[in-house]
Amino acid sequence: MYKDEIILKAAVELNPEYIYEFKRGTLGPTLYVRAKDKEQAHIIRKEIPPTFEGYRVLVTYHAPRDEFDDLI
C-alpha cells in the first residue's frame, strides 16, 4: 500500500478532521497525526489506536514557547 493510500484510509476510517502525514520515524515508517494543541492531542490519543495498518501512529502538536521553557 502506498503512503497516500494509507493517509486516505486513515482519514476515512479514523477521523477526516485530523491532519495525517506518513514519513520515516526512528522505528521505521510511521503515520503522524497532527493536533492543534496539547488538549486536542490528548483527545486524539484516546481515539486512535497505537498502530494502523501495521504502522506505528504518533500524535504530535506544536507546543507554545512558554510551555517548552517550563520544561528546562
Secondary structure, DSSP 8 states (H G I E B T S, - for coil): --HHHHHHHHHHHT-TTSEEEEEEETTEEEEEEEESSHHHHHHHHHHS-SEETTEEEEEEE---HHHHHHH-
